[in-house]
Amino acid sequence: MVIKTKFMTRNDCYTANRKITPGGIMIHSTAVPGVMAAEWFSRWNKSYKAGEINRQVCVHAFVDDKEVWQYLPWNHRGWHAGGSANNTHIGFEICEPAGFSYKSGSVMVGYNAAKQEDYFRKAWQNAVELCVMLCKKYGLNENDIICHSEGYKLGIASNHADVMHWFPRHGESMDTFRAAVKAGLAEKPETEMPAGDDKKYYRVQVGAFSSKANAESMLKKLKAAGFDGFIKYS
């Protein structure tokens, strides 16, 4: 995961300078096909008060298949939930790929899940890794992560469908996302070599799979044989 930082200092949300103690993470998706994370800076780094933009909105970050762009400090009160979750939750948007359109709100028209699978998996993994990092930073766990539609059901966010209009098209849900974050939190960091140690070490990789199920099957066999291991998607 690559994180780049460029605060939206022109946005009224940033200049309001209200702080929060993060107690959760809310995941959104953009509903603007083909606009990637870096492109949102020029779209939203504007002042509503000055008449430069017609929305009062700002999230902490955008995530796509290549990188994460952070646009607000993590402890800054964002304008993303349309409810009280703004006071408690870090919010970030997962960018949606090009090649389809929207009709009647959250209905995706012409979305080909098979063609978009590679993009989805890479963006999903970046979102998981961002949540793992934020959980470690603020003492949270996977149960503190919700999406916008779940926030609405809890009465702390406005009525939006994301991300549950999208994730199921790839066989995923917020429950499987939280499970992926839980697994990420449980991973042991790679052993660091002592400072000044210039020795070379041999590392072993067992297989590369296009199917997540096949990768998980191999990992299970390795652990059954007494070897530790992990899955990395890249």
Secondary structure in CASP SS format (residue, H / E / C, confidence):
PFRMAT SS
TARGET T0000
AUTHOR 0000-0000-0000
METHOD secondary structure of the structure
MODEL  1
M C 1.00
V C 1.00
I E 1.00
K E 1.00
T E 1.00
K C 1.00
F C 1.00
M C 1.00
T C 1.00
R C 1.00
N C 1.00
D H 1.00
C H 1.00
Y H 1.00
T H 1.00
A H 1.00
N C 1.00
R C 1.00
K E 1.00
I C 1.00
T C 1.00
P C 1.00
G C 1.00
G E 1.00
I E 1.00
M E 1.00
I E 1.00
H E 1.00
S E 1.00
T C 1.00
A C 1.00
V C 1.00
P C 1.00
G C 1.00
V C 1.00
M C 1.00
A H 1.00
A H 1.00
E H 1.00
W H 1.00
F H 1.00
S H 1.00
R H 1.00
W H 1.00
N C 1.00
K C 1.00
S C 1.00
Y C 1.00
K C 1.00
A C 1.00
G C 1.00
E C 1.00
I C 1.00
N C 1.00
R C 1.00
Q C 1.00
V C 1.00
C E 1.00
V C 1.00
H C 1.00
A E 1.00
F E 1.00
V E 1.00
D C 1.00
D C 1.00
K C 1.00
E C 1.00
V E 1.00
W E 1.00
Q E 1.00
Y C 1.00
L C 1.00
P C 1.00
W C 1.00
N C 1.00
H E 1.00
R C 1.00
G C 1.00
W E 1.00
H C 1.00
A C 1.00
G C 1.00
G C 1.00
S H 1.00
A H 1.00
N H 1.00
N H 1.00
T C 1.00
H E 1.00
I E 1.00
G E 1.00
F E 1.00
E E 1.00
I E 1.00
C C 1.00
E C 1.00
P C 1.00
A C 1.00
G C 1.00
F C 1.00
S E 1.00
Y E 1.00
K E 1.00
S C 1.00
G C 1.00
S C 1.00
V E 1.00
M E 1.00
V E 1.00
G C 1.00
Y C 1.00
N C 1.00
A H 1.00
A H 1.00
K H 1.00
Q H 1.00
E H 1.00
D H 1.00
Y H 1.00
F H 1.00
R H 1.00
K H 1.00
A H 1.00
W H 1.00
Q H 1.00
N H 1.00
A H 1.00
V H 1.00
E H 1.00
L H 1.00
C H 1.00
V H 1.00
M H 1.00
L H 1.00
C H 1.00
K H 1.00
K H 1.00
Y H 1.00
G C 1.00
L C 1.00
N C 1.00
E H 1.00
N H 1.00
D H 1.00
I E 1.00
I E 1.00
C E 1.00
H H 1.00
S H 1.00
E H 1.00
G H 1.00
Y H 1.00
K H 1.00
L C 1.00
G C 1.00
I C 1.00
A C 1.00
S C 1.00
N C 1.00
H C 1.00
A C 1.00
D C 1.00
V C 1.00
M C 1.00
H C 1.00
W C 1.00
F H 1.00
P H 1.00
R H 1.00
H H 1.00
G C 1.00
E C 1.00
S C 1.00
M H 1.00
D H 1.00
T H 1.00
F H 1.00
R H 1.00
A H 1.00
A H 1.00
V H 1.00
K H 1.00
A H 1.00
G H 1.00
L H 1.00
A H 1.00
E C 1.00
K C 1.00
P C 1.00
E C 1.00
T C 1.00
E C 1.00
M C 1.00
P C 1.00
A C 1.00
G C 1.00
D C 1.00
D C 1.00
K C 1.00
K C 1.00
Y C 1.00
Y C 1.00
R C 1.00
V C 1.00
Q C 1.00
V C 1.00
G C 1.00
A C 1.00
F C 1.00
S C 1.00
S C 1.00
K H 1.00
A H 1.00
N H 1.00
A H 1.00
E H 1.00
S H 1.00
M H 1.00
L H 1.00
K H 1.00
K H 1.00
L H 1.00
K H 1.00
A H 1.00
A C 1.00
G C 1.00
F C 1.00
D C 1.00
G C 1.00
F C 1.00
I C 1.00
K C 1.00
Y C 1.00
S C 1.00
END
